[in-house]
Amino acid sequence: MRILIVDDSEDSRDITEAALLSAGYKEVVSAGSAWEAFKYLNVGEAGGNDPAAIDIILLDILMPEVDGIEACARIRNDARYGDIPIIMVTSLADMDSLANAFVAGANDYITKPINRIELLARVRAALKLKSELARRQERERELLNFVANWGDRRAGLWIDEVTGLFVGEVAEAYLTNGPRQSDGEPISVITLSIDRLDAYRAARGDAAANAVLANVGLTLRNVMARVGVIAAAYRNGLFVLIAPGYDANIATPFAETLRLAVAGLGLANVEAIAADHVTATLAVVSGAATRDTNRIKLLTRAIGAVQGASARAGDEVIAMSA
């Protein structure tokens, strides 16, 4: 990991660099001013360093000429550095300055004098965020590449008009024909069923039922924007999420988060059994992706499990191994 420290104080740079080196981060680069950092990053210039050459930036707020907030904004305005974590370093107790730093694009902050434990924790968290963003972008590229090569069908056929998600058939096709994971890489399939939706539809009508599906679809889209998961919806109200790289230890708590998110919508449903509002049941099937893995079997198992549980009472998460 290559870390860039930007601070006009040589002592502060040395202390920060020593803490990082002692923790095993071997590539630490220092800049004594914002201008020096711009030069290193080639901000505002054509070409420049590959953005992958820097994994994280530690940026002091108080610096002469160009302060850290302006420097953060300029770096963020360069598309090559749009996703690189930026941690502000400040001795200020001035929350207005920190608020401005976050508006400028900062991800986090630490205070001076530098506490080694806090510094390393913030750096690890920022690097984990960068890794998650990279994984999500890779999944998006894979799916876009898959859809682009999926025949000459009209784009409207790929999107469910009620939820705004991909149709379930796209998820099936991605599972069957999408990029192959490396042998042994985990994969999970999560299905989500709105409990008692048929009864709700019979009592309230199609428009009310579709409004519930639209709200759940919006919730899923908001969550999907932060993680590397592909979400789709069947026209009968069943949702499916494909999570490459997710084992049971990650996928099951994630499914619980989705269950709580649906319940948190607070949509009234007198037809529900487990509560007086709209609830959801989720099934998680996790396994290791190999050349012999039947990925559609993961989906069919998850669909069967979620439909059975949802018919009983619902509002739960069921986890199974492949």
N, C-alpha and C positions, 0 to 999 in steps of 0.2 A: 504494500500500500504506500502510495506517495502522498505526503501531507505537506501543504504549503502554510507556513506561519508568516503572517504579515503584521509587523509591530515595529513602531519607531524606537522602542526601548531595547537596546542590545541585551541588557540583563534579562528582561522578560523573555526575549527570544531564546536565550541560552537555557533558561530554566525550563521553558516549555519543551524545547528540543531534547534536553536531557531526560525529562520525564517520558517522552515518547520513545526515545532510543532504549531506555531501560526496560520498557514494556515490549520490546521486540519489533517496533516499527523502524525499519532500517533506512527507508528513504524519506528523509525530512529535509525540506527546502525552506530557506528563510528569505524574507524580503523586508527591508528597513523602511519602506514607505509604500503607499498605494501606487505611486508611479512605477516603482521597481516591480511591484506585483503585476501591473498592467504589462510592463515590458516582458516579464517572464511568460505571462499567459498570452501575450500578443493580442490583448483585448483591443478591439477597434481596428485591427489591421487585417488585411486579407491573409488567408491561410492561417498560420499559427500552429501552436502545438496541438497534437491530438488531445481532445478533452479527457481521454482515458488515462493520459499521463499524470493527471492529478485526481486523487480520489476524495480529498476533503480539504477545505480551507479554514484556517483559524485566523480570524480577522479582528484586529484591535479597533475599537470604536474611536478612541481619542488619538488622532494623528494630525500632524500639521498639514497644511495645504489641502489635501483631500482626506476627509475623515472616513472612518470605516463604513458609515451608512451610505455615503455617496459611492464609495468603492464597491460596496455590495451591489448597489443598483446597477453600476456600469458592468460589473461581471455578469450579473443576471441578464442584462440586455444582449449579451453575446450568446447566441443560440447554442454554441458549442459547450457552454458551461451552465445551461439551464437547469440541469438535474444534479449538479455537484453540491453536496452538502456544505453549507457555510455556517460556521459557529462563530458568533460574535464574542469577543473577549473585552470585558469592561470592568473598570473600577467604580463605575457610576451606580448610584442607587436611584438614578433618574429613569423611571419607567417610561416616560415619554420618549427618551432616546431609544430604549429597547423596542418600544412599539413601532417607532419609525424604522428601526432595523428590520423588524419582521415584515413591515410593509415593503421594504426594499428587497426582500427575498431571503432573509436569514432563516435558517432552520432551527437554531438553538442558540444558547449563550452560556458562558461561564464567567465567573467574577475573579478579579485580582484581589489579593495575591492568589496565584494558581494553586489549587489543591490537586495533588497528583491523582488521587482516587477519583475525584469528580471529573477531572480532565479525561482520564482514560475511559470512564463510564460514558461520558458524552461522545467521545470519539467512536467508541464501539457502537453506540446506538445510531450515530450518524452513518457509519459504514454499513450497518445492517439495513438502514433505510435505503441507502444507495443500492445495495444488493437486491432488495425487494423491488425497487423501481425498475432496475435492469431486467429482473425476471419478468415483471409484468409487461414491459415493453417488448421483450422477446416473444412472449405468448401472443401479444397483439400482432406482431409481425408474422408469426406462424399462421395465425388465423386469417389475417388479411391475404397472405400468400395462398393459403388453401382456398379461400373463397374466390380469389382472382382466377384460380385455375379449375374451378368447379363447374365448368360448362357454361353455355351461353344462356343462362336463365336470367330472368328479370330480377333486379336487385330487390324489388318489393316482395318477392317470394321468400326472401331470406329473413325478413323482419316480421315479428308478430305485431299486428297493428294495435292490439290492446295494451301490451306491456312494453313495447319498444325494444324487446330483447330479440336475439336470434330465435328462429323457430326450432323446435326440438329436433327436427330432421337434420339441421346443420350440426347439432351436437353429436348425433349418431354418426354422421359422415366424418366429422373430425376425429371421433374415437376410432373409426374403422380405417380411415385413410390419411389421417393427419401425420405430422412428423413423428418419427419413432424416438422414444426416450432411450437412453442408454440402459443396458441390462442392469437390473437391480434398482433403478431409480423409482421412488415411490410414486404412486398415482392414486387419487381418490375420486370417486363419483358420488356426488351428493344430490339427492332428490328432495324436493320440498312440495308438500301438498297442503293446500288450504283446507282445514278441517271443515267438514259438513258444507262444502261449497254448493253441492247439488241441492241440498235442502234450502240453503240460503237463496239460491237462484229461483227455486220453485216458489218460495214465499215472497221474495222481493222483486223478482224479474231480472232479465238479462242485463239491463243497464246498471242496476245496483251491483250485481255480481261482477260485471266487467270493471266497475269502479274499484272494487276490492283488488282485482287482479292488477289494475293499473297502478294502484298504490304500492302493492308488493313488488311489482316490476321496477318502479322508481327506487324503492329501497334497495333492491338488489343491484341496480345500476350504480347507485351511490357507493355501495360497498365494493363492487367490482372495480371501480375506478382506482381503488387503493391497493388491490392485490392481484396476483397473476392467476385469476380464475376466469373461466369462460362460462357465461350464463345463457341459458336458452329457456324457452317456454313452449309447452305443448298447448294446442288449442282447447284441451279439456281442463286447463287450469293447473296442470302439473309443471313444476319447474325442475330443471336439471342443471347442475353445476359440475364442470369438469375441472379438476384441480391437479395438473401435473406438478410433481415435486412435493405434494402434500402427503405425509403419512398419517396414520390414525391419530397420532398425538397432536398434530396440527389441525387436521380436518375436523375432528370431533368438537373441539372448543369453538372452531370457526362456525360450525353448524349451530351450536348453542347460541352464539352471538346473533345469527340470523333468526333463530326462533324468538329470541327476546326482542329483536328489532320488529318483527311482524306483530308480536303482542303489543309492543310499545306504540303502534299506530293508533291503538284505541278505537278501532272501528267496531261499532256495536253489532252483535250477532246473537239474537235470541235463540237461534237454532244450534248454537255451539253447546257441547256437552261439558268440556273442561273449564269453560269460563263464559262470561257474558259478552265477550268481544271476539273478534276474529283471531283465531290461533292457527298455528301451522305445525305439522309434523315433518320431521326430516329424517332421512336414512343416509348413513355414510357407509360406503363399501370401499375399503382400502386394500391395496396390494402392491406388489413390486412389478413394474413394467419389464417384461422380457419379450423376446421374439415370439414366445408361445402364449403370451397372455391374451385371453379372449376378452377384449375390452368391452364388447357389447354385453357380455355376461355380467360385468360389473354393473352396467346400467340396468339390465333387466332385474338383477337381484335387488338393487336399490329401489326400483319402481315397485316391485312386489312387496317389499317390506314396508314402504311408506304408505301404500294404499291400504294394506291390512291394518296398520296401526291407526291411520287416520279414520278409518271406518269405525273403530272401537270407541275412541274418545279423543285421541290425538294430543297435541300440545306436548310433544316429547321429541327427543333425539335418539335414534337407534344407530348403534355403531356395529359394523360387522367386518370381518376380514374376508379377503377374496378366497 
